[in-house]
Amino acid sequence: MYGGWTAAFLLRAVLSDAIDQGSPSTLNVHFIKAITSGRENKLRTENIDGSRSLSIWQAEVQVVGTEGVAAIAAVISSKRRESHNFPDMYMPSAPPPELLAKVQVPGTIQHISALPRLASVQSAGYPVIGLAERSLQPSAGRPSPSLSFC
């Protein structure tokens, strides 16, 4: 038989034994041998462990007349408790950018030499050449200071 039939067969066996154990949360099936149609199958289920909310089951199917199992399934069923509802949030509608009014920022932009970090660089003999370039150039006649990254 096909894998879907085998998985459904094993899950159905666990659910018929796991009365009042909750609904299935996971199903993991290992297909070991082929299960051919028309052959008699032997089924075994076992409750491995559990807690207040979870129940762990194992189911095996064996084709009668063959050695070993044909498929093994692990099923975890759970009793889901009431919890808070978290609905999905959706992006609010907004007009296209072309329809929005342009905003002018009040005031003027300060000159870059007014920034304290760059002012200390200027006093070390490295004046700022340009805002866009962000390059430093040593002053004429002054030796380059050594850099230490320790």
N, C-alpha and C positions, 0 to 999 in steps of 0.2 A: 504494500500500500504506500501511498505517498506520504510525505512528511507532515502535511497539514492534518491528514486523517489520524496519524499516529499521535501527534501533539494533542489533538482534540480528544482522542480516546483516553490518553493518560490524564489530561486535565479533568475530564468528566469523571473518571474513577476517583480522583482526589476529592472533587467537589461532592461526590455522593457520600464519601466517608467523613468529610470535614463539615459536618452539620453544625451550624451556628459558629463557624470559625471565621466568618467575614467573607469578603469577596477577593478573588485572585488579584494580586498585585504584580507578580512576576511569574514567568514560566520559562524554564531553560531545559531544552530537550537535547540529549545526546543520542544520535542515531548510530547504532553499532552494527546491526545486521539488517538485511532486508526482511520485511514482513510481507509475505505473499498472500494474496486474497484466497479465500476458501480454506485456509488452514486454521486450526484451532489455536487460540492464544490464551496464555495463562497470565493473569494480572495480579500484582501485589502492590499494596500501598502501605506506607508507614508514616506515622507522625513522628518526625525527628525531634522537634523541640518547639517551644512557643513561649509567649508571654501574654500579657493582658491584651495587647493590640495585634501581635503577629503570631502566625502559626506556620511552621516550616514542615513541608511534606516531601516525601520521595515516592515515586511510582516507577515500577519496572514492568515491562511486558516481555514475555518469552514465548516464542513459537514452540508449541508442543512438539516433542520429537527432536528438538535441536538442543545443543549444549549452550549454556550462557544466555544472557539477556539480549534482546534485539534493540531495546531502547530504554533509556533511563531519563526520568524527568524530575526536576526540582521545582516545587511550587511554593511560593510564599503568599499566604493570604493575610489580609489585614482587616481589622475592624476600624474604620475611619471614624474619628470623633468629630463632633461639631467644632468648627473653628471660624475665625473671622473670614469674611468674604473680601477678596481683593480684586475689584473689577479692573479690566484693562483700561488704561488711559489712552486717549486719542489726542493727536495734535490739533489745536484749535485752528479754525480757518483764519486766514490772513490775506489781505489784498496783495497782488503782485508788486514787486519792488518799483516798477515804473509808475505806479499810482501813488506812491508815498511821497510826502513833501520832504525836500532837502532840509537838513538841520545844520545850522551854523553854530559852531562852538564859540561861546563868548570869550573875549580876552585874546591875547596874543601868545604865541609860543615863545618861551624863554630861549635865549641864546645858549648854545651847548656849553659855553665856558662857564655858565652860571651853575652847572651841576657840580657838587662838591667832589665827586669821584674824579672827574676829569680836570678840575682845577688843581688838584694835587699833582696830577701828571704834568700839567703845564709848568708848575713851579719847579719840577725836577728837570726842566730843560727840554720837554717834549711837547711843544704846542700842537694843538689839534688843527689839522690842515683843513678839513671840510667835514660837514655833517654826514654827507652821503658816503664819503670814502672811509671814514673812521680810521685813518692811517695816522701814524705818529712819525715825526721826523726830529732828529736831534738838532739842537740849536748850533749854529756855526761857532766854532772855537771852543766848544764845551765837550769834554770826553763823555762817551756813553757810559752810564752807570752799569755795574754788573747786576745781573738778575740772580736771585736765590729763591728756589722753590721749596725750601725746607720748612 
